[in-house]
Amino acid sequence: MTIDVAKVRNETPGCARVAHLNNAGAALPPRPVMDAVTRHLELEAMTGGYEAAEENAEALDRFYDAVAGLIGAHGDEIAYVENATRAWDLAFYGIRFAPGERVLTTTTEYSSNAIAYRQRGVQVDVVPDDADGTIDLDALEAELRKGGVRLVSLNHVPTSNGLINPAAEVGRLCRAAGVLFLLDACQSVGQIPLDVDEIGCDLMSATGRKFLRGPRGTGFLYARREVLADLEPPMLDNAAADWHAPDRYEMRPDAKRFETWERYMAGQIGLGVAADYASALGMDAIAARIDVLATRLRSGLAAKPGVTVHDRGVLRSGTVTFTVDGRPPAEIVREARARGVNVNVAQPVTHGYDPDAVDAVVRASVHYYNDEDEVDRLLELI
């Protein structure tokens, strides 16, 4: 299966106005997602919010199976959450840690996650990188053998260095050790084929706005059926639990125990449409198209004098990071945007536990709806 680039660009109105190479920040949504969100908002305005939810109950419910189908899960293992950070928080803060239990993570852990470790006071041990920059699997296995590990927390695709961590290999080691595995898929869902059984993760957090091309203010949490009974969300309401007067409550048995009654209904519908849109194109085809464009961009940048590409890893994502001698990344971003090319600044030094992280880089992130001309426009600007 190959992607009809002209068709998907025609279904992406923003392509007519800008070369959007900031998909690791927020992608341009396709028309079906925009239409689904707009229709529901209009229905709310014309009939009332509760009434619109009842009328669109089927579309709201479709979200669960759409997302589950995209990642190889079951619908009852999916919770709708307002963003990836909150999904990750709900999973992490829902784990019962015994005194002295450890968390293993990577040098490129996202700063929000690192803040949560610190706030909760758990012991964090950072697994070193392999020579290529990905997590060192031998070192991870050695740490697991020491014992006392409650959780392995892995970012699948870091926000600022282009690599793809070997999630399935990490999952295999976690299963063998009987340790929980939480995968931060914020930058991988929508650009890399994901199968939670193949990966072996127990929990997965993801956003809607990035490569999945859903609305902002949307995300989801995957929680494997077998671990749900051991997870208690830090906050519950009358959607997450049933109240039994006068003084007892019972949590839902499925992943909806992580949800709240009030939510962005139009966003839930739109995110389900986005998941179906990606599935219809085919994740293998999406990943192949992204790889073609990212390879073209990396090769073109590497050939330019004074340009340093900072990407690491054997397998690389659609995120390409670089610096230009004598030019602050923020200046390059401003000038590119002024010429109709969207890129962004990433600050690796503000994330994780990597002592060798650079201060700032230009981050260009391609998607399947980008074309070769857009990539070449950025190369010409540089």
N, C-alpha and C positions, 0 to 999 in steps of 0.2 A: 504494500500500500504506500502510495506517495501522496503528498499534500499538494492540492491545487492552490498554489500561492496566489494567483490572481483572484481566485474566488474568495479566499479568506481575507485578502486585503480589501476586497470590495465589501465584505461583511464587517470591516473594521473602519468606521468613519474617520477615526483619527489619522489613519494612514495618508489621507489626502492633505493633511495639514503639517505633519511633523514626521521626521525620522526618529522614531521612539526606540532608543537603545538603553532604556532604563527599566527593563522588565523585572530586574531583581528588586526594584523599588515598588513599582506598581505598573502592571501591564495595561495596554489599551483593551477595553472590553469589546467583544464582538456584538453585533447588532442584536442577536437573539437574547443575550443577557440584558442589554440595555432595555429592550422592549419588555421583557418579563418584569423587570423592576419597575419600569414606568407604568405599565398597565396596573400593577398592584397598587402603586401609590395613587394613581388616578381613581381606582376603585375605592380605596380608603377615603379619598376626598369626597367622593360622590355618595357613598353608602354608609360610611362609618368603619372604624378600624376592626371592631369585633365581627361585624357583618362581612367585611371583606375577607377576613381570615376563614370564616365558615364557608364562604363561597369558593375560596381557593384552597380548601383543605387538601385536595388531591395533589396540587402542586407543592404545597408545604410538605406533605408526606413524601413526595417523590425525592426530595433532597436526600433522605437517608439511603435509599437504595442507589441513587445516582452516585453518591460519594463512595458508598460501599463497593459498588461495582468497579469504580476506578482504581481502588487499592486492594481488591481481593478480600474484602471483609464481609460481614453480615450487617444488615441494616440496624439491628439492635446494638451493635458495637460502636455506633456513630452518635456523637453529640454535636449539636450546632452551638458554636461559641462565637463571640464577637470578634476575636482575632487570635492569631497564633500564640502570642505571649500569654493571653489569658488561658488558652487551651493547655499550654505547657504548665502554667501555674496550677491549674486545677488538678492536673495529673500529679505533679510533684508534691504539692501540699496535701494531696489526698493519700500519700503513702505514709504508713505508720513506721517510723524509724525507732529501733531500739537503741539505747545508749551505746555509743561506740561504733555503730554501723557506719560503713563508709559509702561514699559516692565516687565513682570513677568517671572522669570526663577527659576532654581533649584540650590541647593548647589553644585551639581556636573556638572554645566555647563562647556562646553569645553572652554579652554583658548582662542582659536582663536575667539570664539563668544564673550567672555567677552571683548576682545580687541576691537572688532567692536562696542560694546555698548559704551565703553569709548571714542573711536575716534569720534563717532557720537554725543556724549553728551546727550544721552537719559537718562531719569530717570529709574534706574533698581531697582526693589524690589525683593528680594530673598525669595521664598516661603520655609518655613522650611521643614525638613524631618518628615515623620511619624516615629513611633517607629521602624519600620523594615528597615528604610533607604530610602524608596521611597518617592516621593513627597506627602506631606500632603494634601489630597483632601479637607478636611474641611477648612484648612488655605487658599488654593487656592480659594475656593468659597467665603470666607470672603473678600479676596483681590479684587475679581471681583465685589463684591457688593459695595465696596467703590467707584467704578467708575474710570474713567480716564485711563483705561487700553486699549491700542491700540493693544498689542501683547502679547501672551503667547508663550514662546520659551522653548521647552522641548527636552532634549536628551533622546531618547527612551532607549538606553542601554549605560550607561556611560562607559568610556574607561578603568576604573580601579577599579571597585568594584563588578562586576558580577550581579548586579540587572537588572531587567526589569521594567521600569516605566509603570504605568497604563495609556497608551496613550489614549485608547478609553474613559476612564472615564474623562480624561482631556478634550478631544474633546467634550464630552457631556456638560461639564460646559462652555466651550468656546462658543458653539453654543447658549446655553441659554442666555449668556451674550452679544452675538453679537460681539465677540472679535476674531481677527485673531489668528490662531493657526499654528505655524511653528514647524514641527517635524524634529529633527536631527536624521535621520535613518542610519547614517554612519555605526554603529555597528549592526544594526538589519536587514537590507535588506539582504536577502540570508540565514538568519538563523532562522527567525521568520515569520510566515505567516502574511502578511500585506494586509489590505484592506482599502484604503483611505476613503471610504464612512463609513465603520464601525468605523474607528478611528475618523473621522470627522476633519481631518487636512485640512487646506487650502493650505499649502505649505509643501513640504518634500524634504530634501536634502539627497543625498546618494552617495556612492562611488562604483567603480567597483572592486577595488583590494582586498577587504576584503572578507566577507563571500559569496559575489556573485561570486567570483572566476573569475572575468574579468581581463582585462589588467590594469596595472598601468597607471596613467595618464588619467583615464576615470571616469566619474560620471554622475549623472543626477539630474535634478530638476523637481519635480512635482508641478504644479500650477493649482489649481481648476479653471474651466472655469468662475465661478461666481465672482472670485476676480481679474481676469486678467486685467480688465479695470482700476482698481485702482492702478496697479503696473507699475511703470516706471523704467526699469533697469538703473543703474547708467552709463552704457556705451551702445552705440548703434553703429551698423555698417550697411552695406548694405545687410546683411542677416536678421538682426533684424528689419529693417525698410526700407521702400521704399522712395527714394529721388524724390521729385517733383520740378524740376528746376523752378525758380531760387533760392528759399529760403524756401522750405517747405518739411517736411518729415512726414511719417505716419507709426507708429509702426505696426508690424504684430498683428493680432487679437488673435493669439494663443501663446502657451508657447515658440515658437521659437523666440519670441522677446528677449529671454535671451541668444540666441546663437550668435556665431560669424561665419563669412563666412569661415575663415580658421580654420581647426580643424584636429585632429588626426583621419583620416578616417579609418585606419585599426583598431584603438581602438574602434571606434563607431560600426563597424561591429562585433568585438570581444565581446563587451559588450552586444550586442543584442543576440549573440549566447549563452553567459553565462546566460542571463535571460531565454532563451528558455530551456537551459540545466536544470536549477533549476526547472522550471515549469514542465518539463517532469518527473523529479524525484518526485515532489510533495512537497510543502512546509511543509505540516503536517508531512510527513515522515522524512524530513530533520530535523525539530525541534525535533521530537521524538528521532532520532538517536543522535543528539547533547546532548540532556538531559541525555541519558543513559551514554554517555562517561563522561560528566561533573560531573554527580553524582558519578560515579566511582572514578574520580580523587579527588573530594572534600572529599569523605569519606576516601579514602586512605591517603590523607594528614592530615586530622583531627586526624587520629589514630596514627600519628607519634609524639613521644616526641619532644618538642622544636619547633614544626611547628604551626604557627598561620594562619588560613584561614581568609581573610579579606572581603570575599564576604558578601553582604547585600541583603535585599529584600526577599519577599515571593516567587515571581517567579524569577528564576535565568537563566542567559544566559550560553553560552558556554565558557565564560571568567572566569577563576579561578585565584584568586590572593592570594598570601601567602608570609610569611616571615619565615626564619629559625633562631632561636636564635644564635647569634654570627657569622652569615654568611651574608656579604653584598649581596643584590640581584644581583648586577652586577657580583660578583664572581660566584654565582650559575649559572647565564646565560652563562658565559664564559665556565665553566666546562661542562655544559650540551651540549653546541654546539660542544665542542671538542669531545664529545662522540656521536655525530650524533642526538642530540635531540634539536630542536629549540624552545626556549622560549624567553621571552623578559622582560625588566624592564619597569615598569610603575611608574610614579611619581605623585600620587594623589595631593600632595601639590602644584603642579604647575598648577592645573586646578581649575576653578570655585571659589566658595565662601564658601567652607566647612572649618570652623576653626579647625576641629578635624581630618583633613586629615593627613595620615601618609606620611613620606618623600618618601619612595620608596618601591615597592613590586615586587616580581616575578610574571609575568603575563603569564599563560599558557592558550591557547585558542584552543579548540578542534573543529573539523568539522566532517561531516558525513563520509568523506573518511579516517579518522583516524581509527585505530583498537585498540582493548583492549590491545594488546601487546605493542603498543606504549605508551599508558597511563601507563602501568605497568613499562615500562623502565624508565620513569620519576620518578615514585614512588621509584623504586630501587635506582636511582641515589641520590634522596633526603635522 
